[in-house]
Every structure is written in C-alpha cells, then in structure tokens.
Amino acid sequence: MLTTFLGLSIIALVLVIVFQIAKANELVASLKGEEMVINRNRVNAMLFLLFLIFGMIGAVWSTFHYAPKFLPAPSSEHGTWLRNMFFWTLVATVPVFIVTHIALFVFSFQYKRDGSRSAFYFPGSNRLELIWTAIPAVVMILLVYEGMRNWYKITGPAPKEAMVVEATGQQFFWTLRYGGKDNKTGKKSVKLINGDNALGLDWEDKDNRDDFIADELHLKVNQPVLVRISAIDVLHSFYLPHFRVKMDAVPGIPTQFWFTPTKTTKQMREELKNPNFNYELACAELCGQAHFNMRKVVVVEDEADFNQWLAKQEPAYAKLKASSSATPDSGNTGQTQQN
C-alpha cells in the first residue's frame, strides 16, 4: 500500500514539474518576443517532419521484418473468406491512413508560424463535408455487408454431413465430446454434474450412449465440422488460429461455429518445413492464473487415419458402466443399472 502511494506521489510530482517547466517556457517566450516563438515553431515543425519520415520507414520495415511470424495461409475454407475481408479492409484503410498522416505532418511543417503570413479563416464547405462523409459511408457499408454475410454463413446451420464436436471450457482445460456413431451429442444439465460426470451428461438420453471424450481434437480433412461451444465456470474463448476460428464460450449461453479443414497436419508440416508443427486449440480469453494451460493439440488427417483413430475411442457411457461394475458401491451405480 505504501509503495503504491509513493509511486502515485512521484507521478503526480513529475506532472507538476512538467507543467511548471512548460509554463516557464511560455513566460520566457513572451518576454523575448516573436522571434523565440518562431524559432521554437521551426524546431517543432522539423521534428514533425522527421517523425513522419522515420515513422514511415519503421512501419514498412517492421511489416517485412515480422512477416515470418504472421499466421500462414488459412487451413480452412472459411478462413479464406476472412482473409479476403481483412485484405479488402486494408485496401480501404491503409491508403487513407498514409495520405492523411503525410498531410498532417507536412502541413505542420509547411504552414508553421514564421511571421510572414497570417492564418486564413475557412468556415467550411458543404461539398467537402458531403464527399468525406459519403465515401467512407459507402466503403463501410460494403465492408459490413461482407462481414455479416460471412458471419451468418459460419454461425448458421452447418451442412448435413458436418461432424459434430462439443467443446466445453472450464478452468483450466477443454473437454472435447464427439457425437459418436450417430453424430449426435446427447443432452446434459448442470444438475447432473458430479465426480463421475463432469459434463452433467443425461444418461437417460440415448444419444449420449455412444458419445466419447477425446484428449485431442481430431478432424477429417475436407469434412465440415460443427463445434458447439459452452463453458461451465467463467468466460473462455475457443480459438483455432490456423483455421481462423474464434468464438466465445459463455456460461449458460451455448454458441456454435462450423468450418471445413483443408490441410492435414502432415501437409502443414511439409509446407512450413517444420516436422514438429501441430495445430493448436487455445483459449483466447484471460480466464485466470492458469489460463495458459488451456491448450490442446489439433490433428487434421485423411479419412483412413481418422477412422483408425475413431475405432480406438470408447464411449463415456461404456467407461462409466465398466467403472460402476468394478465398484458396485459407487454413487452412480443405481443410475447406471437403471439405464
């Protein structure tokens, strides 16, 4: 507490000192007259111009320097849609950004106060107002339209052949449930959550009988995937960066997202020349101290490899029955035997 108070006091004193120095400079300038004001304006104008030049050089250099750290081309069909949206947003905004900032700093240099001219009063122009309002409005409408069109496609009904996966976030891990042979995830309820049923699966629902929990997110290349997303405790965010998939996991409010993987893990390793590359599922919402632990490996494979992995998975219901048979005194025995 004392350290915080001292830190705030030091900041306040520094601000007071800066203010007093600025005030003293104004008084000195008023005593020395117009010439000092003009000289100071020349220095400031030159600094503006240098900031423009070196700032532009730094921006261009950093773009190329950090390009290898950017995400590679999207590994999903809809990721290409989002990439195109990002590209056209840059086409619409970057030229305006460059032109306006060049004008800002060049005008500051060109029209600095030098004692040879006075400011021109320009009250406004309806034509200019119309131009710089109408053009951004039209561009914004086009960008928003494209964004909403793609948003409704990827959050709307998935194709009938889509594989169903449920992702449940909780501190600090993801639980991945597959729909099993019928490709349907059964009902669940928070009232049914206990030590043997972390998701609260309703075993009365037959759609739950073939569902299984996976340690890794396995996907079949070129097959749509519908991910149903939820959270048990706090806000999380389901994030697959290479597929351009990001959707919040909100307690009590199920969300969903569908996408189609287009590159296998093997293809990406060859493309990036990195034999250790793996797709990753992460949480993109700060959810607590162990937030960094919310990661899982994502494997995209061809149909043969996927089916081979699928054949090894055991339904959660079968595991529960086996556990209950081994320990007949467990709390869930009655419910399991009844089913």
N, C-alpha and C positions, 0 to 999 in steps of 0.2 A: 504493500500500500504506500509506504514511504517512498519507495523507488519510483512508483508511478507519479506520485505528487511532485517529486523533484524533476522528473522528466518533463511533465507538463509545464512546470515553472520555468525550466530552461527554454522550452519552445516559446513560451509567452515573452520572455525577456529578449530572445533573439528577434522576434517580430517587432517588439517595441524599438529595439536598436535600429533595425532596418528602416522602420517608419521615420525615426528621428533623423537618420542619415539622408533619406530622401527629402525630408522637409528642409534640412540644412542646405542641400544642393539647390533647392528651389530659391531659398533666400539669397544664396551666393549668386545665382544666375540673375536674380532681379537687381542685385547691387552692381554686377558687372555689365548688365545691359544686354542688348540684342545680339552682339557678336558671340557671346558664350553660348546662347541658346542655339544659334545657327551651327556652331562648331559641334555641339552635342548632337544635334539632329543629323549632321553629316556622318558622325561616327555610328549612330544608331541605324541609319539607312544602309551604310556599308555592312554592318553586322547582319541586317536583314538579308541582304543580297548573298552574303557568304553562307548564311544558314540555308537559303534556298539551294545554292549550288551543291554544298556538301551533303545536305539532306537528301537531295535527289540522287546523288551518287551513292550514298549509303543505302537508300531504299532499293535501288537497282542491284547493287552488289549483294545485299542480304537475300534478295529474292533468288538469285542464282546460287549463292553460297549454301543456302539451306534447302535448296530444291531436292537433294538426295534424301532429306529427312521427311519430305512430304509423303503422304499416302500414295501408293501406286494406283494404277487404273483400277476402277471398281471391279470386284469379283462377283457382282450380282447384276441382274438385268435392270432392276430399277435404280441401281447405283449410277448407271449411265444417265438416266433421266436427271438425277440430282446433280450430277457433274455438269451436264449441259446447262441446267439452271444457274449453277454457280458461274459458269463461263459467261453466259449472257448478262448476268448481273455485273460481272467485272467489265464487260464491254460497255455497259451503260454508265458505270460509275467511275472507272479509273480515268478515262479521258477528261471527264468533268473535274475530278479531283486534281489532276495535273494542271489543267488550264487555270482553274480558279486559284490554285496556290501560286502558280507563276505570276498571275495578275496581282495577287495580294502583295507579294514581296517586291515585284518590280515596280508597282505603283508606289509602294512605300519608299523605294529608292528614288524613283524618277521625280516624284512630287514632294520631296522633302522641303521643309521650310528653309529658304536660302535668302530671303529678303528681297527677291527680285519680282515676286508676284504675290497676288492675294488669292484666297480661296474663291472658287466660283460656286454660287448658290444654285443648286439644281433640285427643285422641289419634287420632281418625279415625272414619270411618263406612263400613261395608261397602256401604250403599245408594248413597252418593255415589261410591264407588270404581267400583261397577258401572255407574252412569249415565255417568260421564265416560270410562269405558273402552269400553262397548258402543256408544254413539252415534258416536264417532269411528271405531270399527272398522267399523261398518255403512257410514258415508259413504265410508271409504277403500276398502272392498270394491267399492262401486258405481263409484267413480271409476277404480279399477284395472281393473275388468272392461271398462268402456267404452274405456279406453285400449288394453288388449290386443286388444279386438275390432277397433278401427280399425287398430292396428299390423299385425295379421295380414292385414287386407284390403289395405293398401297395400304390404306387403312380400311378399305371397303371389303366386300365379300371376296374371299380367296377362290381361286379356281377349284373345281371339284376334285381334281387329282392331287391337291395340296396335302402334304404330310402335316399332321397336327402335333405340335410340341407345346407344352406348357412350361413357362419359366416363372418360378416363384422366388422373389428376393427376400432375404432376411439377414440380419446382422450375424455373420458377415460372409454369406455364401449364397450361391444359386442352387436351387433344386430343379432339376430338369425331368419332366414327366412326359413320356411318349404315349400316344393313344393305343398302342398295341396293334393286334391283328385287325381289329375293326376300325382303327384310325379314329377312334372317338375317346376323348378324355371324359371320365365319369364325374359325377357331382362331388363336391366337397363342402365342408362347413367348418367354421372356426370352433363350433361347439364340439366337434368330434376330435379336435387336436389333443393328443396325449403322447406319452413317451414312445409308443409303438406306431403312432400315426401322426407324424409331424405335419402333414399337409391337411389333416382332417378329412381324409377320403371317406366317402359314404359307401361302405361295403354292400349296402342294400341295392345299390345301383350296379347292374350287371356290366355296364360299360367300364367300370373300374376293375373288373376281374382280370383283364389282360393288360392293363397299364403297367409300365415299368419305369423305374427311376434310373437315370444314366449318370455316370460320372463325367462324361464328356458329351459335347453336343455334336452328334454325328449327323451329317446331311448328305443327301444324294444329289450329285451334280445334275443340273438342268431340270430338277423337280421342284415345283413351288413348295414353300414351307410357310405354314401359318403358325406364328408364335403368339400364344395367349399369355399375357404378362400380368402378374399381380405381385403384391407384397404383403407380408404378414405384420411387420412392425412399423418401419418408417419408410420414407420416400427413397426409392432406389431408381436406377435408370439402366435399362437393358441396352447395351452398346456393343455392336459388332462393327468396328471401324472399317474393315476392309470390304464390308458389304454395304456400307453407308446406312446401317440400321441403327436407329436410336429412338427409344420410346420409354417414357417414364413408367415405373412400376409404383402404383399408388395404392396404399392400403384401402380396401373397400371399394375400389373403382377399377374393375378389370379393363385392360387395354389390349390391343392386338396389332399385329403388323405382319404382312406377308411379303416374301421376296423369293427370288429364284437364284440360287448359286450357279455361277457359270464357269468357275475354275476350281479344279480339285486342289487339294493341298500339295500334291505331287507337282502339278503344273506350276503353282506359285513358287515352289522351291526351285524349279528349273528356271523360271522367269527371273527370279531375284538372285539366282546363283547362291542360294543360302540353304544348305541341306538341313539346317536346324529350324527353319521357319515353321511357325504354326499360326493358324488363325486363332483369334482370341475373343472370348466373351468377357466383358468387363462391366463394372458399374461406373456410370458417368455422373453420379450424384453423390456428393460428400455425405456419407451416412453414419459416420462415427470414427472412432480411433483406428479400427482395423479395416477401414474402407478399402485399403489397397489389397486386401486378401480376396476380394470378390472377383476372382478371375477363374475362367475355365478354358480348357483347350477346345477348339472347334475343328472338327475333321470333316472335310468335304471329299467324297470318294465316289468312284463309279458304282454302278448298280451291284456288280458282283461282290465287291468288297463290303458295301453297305449291307447286303443281305447276309453275308457271312458274320458281320458284327451283330446284326439283328437276331440271328439264330442263337447267339450266346446269351441274350438278355432274358432274365427271369422276371415274371410279373411280380409286383409288390404283394399282391394278394396271396400268391403261392408261397412267397417267403414268409408272410405272416402266419399262414396255416402251418407251415413246417416248424416255425418257432413256437407256435402255440401247442403243437403236438409234442414237441420236445419238453416244454414246460407247461403242463396242464394246469398249474395253479396260477398262471399269469392272469392279469386283469382283463385281457381281451378274449379269453378262452370262450366265454359264454357267447359273445357276439360272433366269434368265428364259427363255432359249432352250429349256431343258429342259422348262419348263412350257408 
